[in-house]
Amino acid sequence: MSYTDKMLRDDALKGKVIVVTGGGSGLGKAMTKYFLELGAQVAITSRDLEKLKNTAQELETETGGTCLPLQCDVRHYEEVENMLQAVLKAFGKVDVLLNNAAGNFISPTERLSANAFDTVIDIVLKGSKNCTLAFGKHWIDTKQTSASVLNIVTTYAWTGSAYVVPSATAKAGVLAMTRSLAVEWAKYGIRTNAIAPGPFPTKGAWDRLLPGDLAEKFDLAKKVPLKRVGDHQELANLAAYLVSDFSAYVNGEVIVIDGGEWLKGAGQFNLLEAIPEELWDQLEMMIKAKKKN
């Protein structure tokens, strides 16, 4: 048995309809794949419909499940409502919302424009709020007896972290919302939990955060007591458990999965204090060049 093995039994999520925001790539894609393997029907959303369609086709071929791609910018409440209606039309119900869509900038805060700061807040905090509110209202109005919200936060949601201040600010808000609604909405049968992952490198997100050879210079595995980064299946296993009926008594919990990283040193990106001013200039140019490609 290995930590890369699948954890739950077959059909553990059979009959469930799950919506994964930011489900077209990275960790969202990994979690979606496992949900499908466990028998769930899954709708994945993001702004890039073409990427979603490719991911949905790939995952359906690999798993034999049903994956519905839906374009949705979670920053806009009306788009979230339209997405919810499309899910209901396709599947007749929805049982789980996984707020996974995120954005981040790695930069000294004084270098960020107000718009750059707002972009992260709008995707992470406002987007999670929009989805949670729309889905929560639906569940309450229709008197659905069992539903679940799972939020993806970060370990620095508690501590804050230098150089990712917009993300830390937004994730702290999502963390507070998770615990608040766990108490307020439990009477409606809605459970609200969160996962706080440590380093789980994904090609797209980590290339944007640490382009070029910076990923090697600032090896985040060195900060983890277990001396490795996370495997995507480990996160998928935990997510599947938290949205399954096996976790029916887990509510308001935020589970850290980081190999002990945040206990060793709070603030995932604090090590970037070592970057000299001129290297920040190079980093900024590299990130801008990647955006144009």
SVG drawing of the C-alpha trace seen along z (x, -y; Angstrom):
<svg xmlns="http://www.w3.org/2000/svg" viewBox="-38 -50 58 52">
<polyline fill="none" stroke="black" stroke-width="0.4" points="0.0,0.0 1.3,-3.4 0.2,-7.0 -0.3,-7.2 -3.0,-4.5 -6.7,-5.2 -8.3,-5.2 -12.1,-4.7 -14.0,-1.7 -15.6,-1.5 -18.9,-3.4 -18.3,-5.4 -19.7,-8.5 -22.3,-6.8 -25.4,-8.9 -23.7,-12.1 -23.6,-15.2 -20.5,-17.3 -19.5,-20.7 -15.8,-21.5 -14.8,-25.1 -11.4,-25.4 -11.8,-21.8 -10.1,-22.0 -6.6,-21.4 -4.2,-20.8 -5.6,-19.8 -9.2,-20.4 -8.7,-17.9 -7.1,-15.4 -9.9,-15.5 -12.5,-15.4 -11.0,-12.3 -11.1,-10.4 -14.7,-11.6 -15.7,-10.1 -13.8,-6.9 -15.9,-6.6 -19.2,-6.9 -20.1,-10.6 -21.3,-12.7 -19.2,-15.9 -19.6,-19.3 -16.3,-21.3 -16.2,-25.0 -13.8,-27.8 -13.6,-30.7 -11.8,-28.6 -14.5,-26.4 -12.2,-24.9 -9.9,-23.6 -12.9,-22.3 -14.2,-20.4 -10.8,-18.7 -10.5,-17.8 -14.1,-16.4 -13.5,-14.3 -10.2,-13.0 -11.6,-12.1 -14.8,-10.5 -12.6,-8.3 -10.3,-7.4 -13.0,-6.7 -16.2,-5.9 -18.0,-8.5 -20.0,-11.6 -18.2,-15.0 -20.0,-18.2 -17.9,-21.2 -19.6,-24.6 -18.1,-28.0 -18.4,-30.2 -16.6,-33.2 -17.1,-32.8 -16.5,-36.5 -20.0,-37.2 -23.0,-36.0 -25.3,-35.8 -22.9,-33.5 -22.8,-31.3 -26.6,-31.1 -26.7,-30.2 -24.1,-27.5 -26.1,-26.1 -29.2,-26.0 -27.3,-24.2 -26.1,-21.6 -29.7,-21.1 -31.0,-20.7 -28.3,-18.1 -28.4,-16.1 -31.6,-17.0 -29.8,-17.9 -26.5,-18.9 -25.0,-17.4 -21.6,-18.9 -19.8,-22.2 -16.0,-22.2 -14.7,-25.7 -11.3,-25.2 -11.0,-28.1 -8.0,-30.3 -5.6,-32.9 -2.3,-34.2 0.5,-36.6 4.0,-36.2 5.3,-39.7 6.3,-42.3 3.0,-43.8 4.1,-47.4 4.7,-46.3 1.0,-45.1 -1.5,-47.4 -4.9,-47.7 -6.4,-45.8 -4.0,-42.9 -4.9,-42.7 -8.6,-42.9 -8.3,-40.1 -7.1,-37.6 -9.7,-38.7 -12.5,-38.5 -11.6,-35.0 -10.8,-33.4 -13.0,-35.1 -15.8,-36.7 -15.9,-33.6 -16.2,-31.2 -18.8,-33.4 -20.8,-33.6 -20.9,-29.9 -21.5,-29.1 -24.4,-31.6 -26.1,-30.4 -25.8,-26.7 -26.7,-27.2 -29.8,-29.2 -30.9,-26.5 -30.4,-23.7 -32.3,-25.6 -35.1,-26.7 -35.6,-23.2 -35.3,-21.6 -32.6,-19.2 -31.7,-17.2 -28.1,-16.6 -25.4,-18.7 -21.8,-19.6 -19.4,-22.5 -15.7,-21.8 -13.3,-24.8 -9.7,-24.7 -7.7,-27.1 -4.0,-27.2 -1.9,-26.8 -1.1,-30.5 -4.8,-31.3 -4.0,-31.1 -0.6,-32.7 -0.5,-35.0 2.5,-34.9 4.8,-37.5 4.8,-38.0 1.3,-36.4 -0.7,-38.9 -3.8,-39.0 -4.0,-35.2 -3.4,-35.1 -6.1,-37.7 -8.7,-36.0 -8.0,-32.5 -8.3,-33.7 -11.8,-35.0 -12.7,-31.6 -11.5,-29.9 -13.7,-32.1 -16.7,-31.6 -16.1,-27.8 -16.3,-27.7 -19.1,-30.2 -21.4,-28.5 -20.7,-25.1 -22.5,-26.3 -25.2,-28.4 -26.2,-26.0 -25.9,-22.7 -29.6,-22.8 -30.3,-22.6 -28.2,-19.5 -25.4,-21.4 -21.9,-20.4 -19.0,-22.9 -15.4,-21.8 -12.0,-22.8 -8.7,-21.4 -5.5,-23.4 -2.9,-21.9 0.8,-22.5 3.0,-22.2 1.2,-20.2 3.0,-21.4 0.9,-21.7 2.4,-22.5 0.4,-25.7 0.1,-27.3 3.6,-26.7 5.2,-27.7 3.5,-31.1 4.5,-31.4 8.1,-30.3 9.1,-30.5 12.4,-29.5 14.9,-28.0 13.3,-29.6 11.5,-26.4 14.9,-24.7 16.4,-27.6 13.5,-27.7 12.7,-24.0 9.7,-24.0 10.2,-20.3 13.2,-21.4 10.8,-23.1 8.7,-20.0 9.7,-17.7 8.8,-14.7 11.2,-16.0 8.8,-15.8 5.9,-17.6 2.4,-16.2 1.1,-13.7 -2.2,-14.7 -3.9,-11.4 -3.3,-12.1 -5.3,-15.3 -8.0,-13.6 -8.3,-10.9 -8.9,-13.4 -11.3,-15.4 -13.3,-12.3 -13.6,-11.3 -14.8,-14.8 -17.5,-14.9 -18.6,-11.3 -21.1,-10.0 -18.3,-8.5 -17.6,-11.9 -21.2,-12.7 -20.1,-13.8 -17.2,-16.0 -18.4,-19.7 -16.5,-22.9 -13.2,-21.2 -10.1,-22.5 -7.7,-19.7 -4.1,-20.5 -2.3,-18.1 1.3,-19.4 3.8,-16.9 4.2,-19.1 5.4,-22.2 3.5,-24.9 4.5,-23.6 8.1,-23.8 7.9,-27.4 4.7,-29.5 4.3,-31.3 4.8,-29.2 6.6,-31.9 8.5,-33.7 11.7,-32.1 11.5,-34.6 13.0,-37.2 16.3,-36.0 15.5,-37.3 17.4,-40.5 15.7,-43.5 17.2,-42.9 15.9,-39.3 12.4,-40.6 12.7,-42.7 13.7,-39.6 10.9,-37.5 8.4,-40.2 9.6,-40.2 9.5,-36.4 5.9,-36.2 4.8,-38.9 6.4,-37.0 4.6,-33.8 1.3,-35.6 1.8,-36.8 2.5,-33.2"/>
</svg>
